[in-house]
Amino acid sequence: MVPPLFCECKDTTFFYTFTKKNIFFHNKFFIAHYQYLCKKVLMSHIIAIDIGNTRAKYAIFKNDEIIETATFNPYNNDLKEVVKKYPTITRGILSSVGGKIEECLKQMEGIEVFILSGSAPLPFKMGYNDKEQIGSDRLVAVAAAMMEKPKQNSLVIDIGTCITYDIITSDDTHYGGPISPGIRLRFKSMNDYTDKLPLCSPSKEENKIICSSTEECLQSGVLMAISFEIEGFIKMYSNIYKDLNVFIIGGDNIFFENQLKNCIFADSKFTFKGLKFILDYQ
């Protein structure tokens, strides 16, 4: 049950307790009070913002339901337009590993925004020495896994600019894991540090070990190497943690859906649910 709230409406103070099933008014009932309640409680929205190294995304929550999500440019007035569209946004949460925090906050004046960091109150224990160094994206991923599979061992693999591995244990303790280059970093490195290798993009087609072009060689080398890497880490973690859930998240997880078995492939809503979970904990 949500704690009792006190509200002022003109010269009359009233007291109510709100649950999903019913509303009790412990004083005189007025239409104005009901309208105030609808506007401030029932109709309020929350904005969750996730700024990565390459993309910035937001989601709008109405209660626990995501009603809108999109990418945006922090340097434009994109968020300002979102706030105009949803004037009942009362609070928000922002996670950023790519800076641009101030640019976002300037567009959301009057909204209470919680900035996520390793020193913030979290719904799990941290088995990580340098809390200020850990990326907020990893905290969000762990929170989402904890919410999806409470009191279970889970490994979260985020395939983005870099590939990160994070563990949340059945006793709600988070441990950081390895970090390795992501798909595009590997392609770019081979292009930057050689004379003749072209810059390639990933393909969703089946990877080959017998290739007919340099592009195929690079694509197979990068994607198959990452697949073997992930499978190896899953095996190692599974030997340590019993009944391990494995979540594959991140913008580039789509390239491994047919290669990695017995994994839960999550979309961007997974991250936003983790953000909302942390915000509700504050």
N, C-alpha and C positions, 0 to 999 in steps of 0.2 A: 504494500500500500504506500502511495505517495504521502509524505508527511503533510499534516494539515497546513493550509495556507491562510494568510490574513490579507485582505484586500480593502482598499478604501474606495467608496463610491459616494461622491458628494459628502454629506455629513453623516452618513451611516456606515458603521463598521460591521462587517458580517464575517462569519467563520464557516468554512466548508471543508469537507473531506471528499477527495475525488478518487474514485476507483474506475476501472473500465466498465463495471457493471452498473454503478449508480452514483448519484450525487446527493449528498445530504446537506441541507442548509439548516444550521442551528440558530437561526434568527429569522427575521421576517424575509419573505421571498419577494424580490422585486424584479421586474423585467430587466431593468438596467443592470442588475447584478448578473443576471444570466447572460446578457449580451457581453458584459465585461469578461466573464469567464470564457465564453466561446472565443472571443478575440485573443485573449492573453494566454489561454491554456490549450483549448481544443484546436484552434486554428493556427497556432504558431508553427514555424518551420525552423529547421536547423540546416546550416550549410557545413559540409565537410570538404576540405581542400587538400589535395595531394599533389605536391610539386616534386617531380623527379628530376633526373639529370637531363632528360630529353623532352618530357611532356609534363604539362600541368592539367589537372582534372579537378572537377568539383562534382558534388552530389547534393541534392536537396532532399531532406528527410521531412516527411509529415508523420509524426509519431515514430514508429520503427520502420516505416515503408519508404523506400527510395522512389521518388516520383519524377526525378529528372537527373541526368548525368551527362556531362559533356567535357570536352577539352577546352582550354581557353589560353589566351596570351596575357600573362601578367602585366605586360607593358602597355597593353591597350586598356580600354575601359570596360572590358568584358564583364568583370565582376560587378561593376557599378550597374550595368544593365540587368544582371541577375537579381541584385538587391531591389531594383525598381520593380522587377517582375514579381518578386515575392517580398512585399513590404512587411510581412509578418515574421520575417526571419528575426529571431530573438538572440540567438547565440550561434557559435560555430567553433570548429577546431581546424587547425592548420598544421600539416606535416610537410616539412621541406628538407630535401637534401641538395637542392639546387639554388638556394638563396631566394631572392625575390619576395621575401616576407613583407618588407615595408611597402613595396609596390601594391601588394594585395590589401594590406591593412588600410591604406589610404582610400581604397575604393569601398570600404565597408564601415564607414564612420557610424557610430551609434550602436554597433553590434559588438557584443562581448565575444571576443575570439580567443580561444585557448591555444597557445603555441606549444606544440608537443616537443619535449626533449627528454633525454635520459634521466634528468633530475626531477622530472614531474612525478606526481603520485601515479602509480600504475597498478592494474589489477593482478599483477603477478610479481614474484620475487625476482631479483636480478642476480644472476651468477656471473656478473661481468664487472671487472675491476674499474675500468674507466668509463663511467656512465655518461660523461659529457661527450665522449668520442663516438659512441654508438649512433648509427644513423636512425632517425626517427621512423624511417620506412620499415626497418626491421622490427621495431617495437609494435608498429601497427599490424604487421603480418602475424606476429606472435599472438597479439590480442585477438585477432580474427580466428586463428586456429584454436585458441583456448575457448572461444565462444562457440565455435562449430563442434568441437569435440572436448567438452569439459572433463577435467580430471582424467585425461588420457595423455599418453606420450605422442607427440606430433613433431614431425620434421617439416619445416617450411622452406622451400627452395624457390627463390625469386630470380627469374631469368630476365634481367633488364640490361642496362648498360654494363653492370657487373652481375655476376651470379653469386648470391649469398645463401648461406645455409644457417638455419636457426632451429634450435630445439626448445620446445616447451614440454616440461615433464608432467607426470600425473600429479605431482605435488605443487604444481603451478610455479615452477622455477624456470627461468629463461637462461639458456646458454648460447652464446654466439658460436658460430662455426666458420669454416673457411670462406674466403672471398676469392673469386677468380674472374678473369676477363669474360665479358659477354660476347655474343655473336659478332656484333659490329666492331667491337674493339679488336677482335682477332682478325677480322677481314682487313681493318684499317692498318693494323700493325704490319701485316705481311705486305700490304701495298706501300706503306711508308718506308719500310726498312729493306726493301729489295728494289732492284732496278726494273724488273720486267713483269712482276706479278701484278695483274690488274686488281682494281677495287671491285669486289663482288658484293652481291646482296644474297641473303638467304632464300632458299626455295623450299616450298612445301612438298615438292616431288620426292619420291623415294631416293635415298642416298645410295650411291654405288661405290663398290670397292674396285671396279674396273671402269675407268672413266675414258671418255673420248675427247675431252677438251680441258684446257687449263681451268676454265671456270668450274666445270664439274669437279675437278680435282680439289679446288679450294672449298667449294661448297660441301663436298663429302668430308673433307678433312676437318673442317670447323664443326659441322653439325654432328658428325659421328663421334668426334673427340669429346664434345660436350655431353652427348648421350652416354658414352662410356664413363665419363667422369661422374655424372649424376648417379648412374647405376652403381658405381663403386662406392660412393659415399652412402647411398641408401643401404647397401649391404653392410658397411661398417657400422652405421648407426643402429641398424636392426639387430646386430650382435650385442649391442649395449642396452638398448631400450626395447622392452617386450611390447608386442602388439602395436607396432609403430604405425601411426597414420602419416601419410606423405602428401603434402599439398604442393602443387606446382603452380606458381603465380607469376606475374610479370607480363609485360607486353609481348615478349618473345616466346612465351610458353606454347603458342600455337604451332610452332615448328617441331614440337616433340610429342604431340598428342598421339601419334601412331607409333612412336618408338618406345615410350616409357609406359610400362604396364603396372597395374595395381596402384595407381596414383590418382589423387583427386585434383583435376585441373579446374582452377577457380578463375572467374572473370574479375573485372575491376570492382564489382560490387563487394567482393570479399574484403578488399582494402577499405572501402568506405564503411563497411559494417564494423571493421576493427577500429576505425576512427570514432565512430559513434559509441562503441563499447567503452573506449577510454574516456570520452567526454562524459558519458553517464556516470563514470566512476568518480569524477571530480566532485 
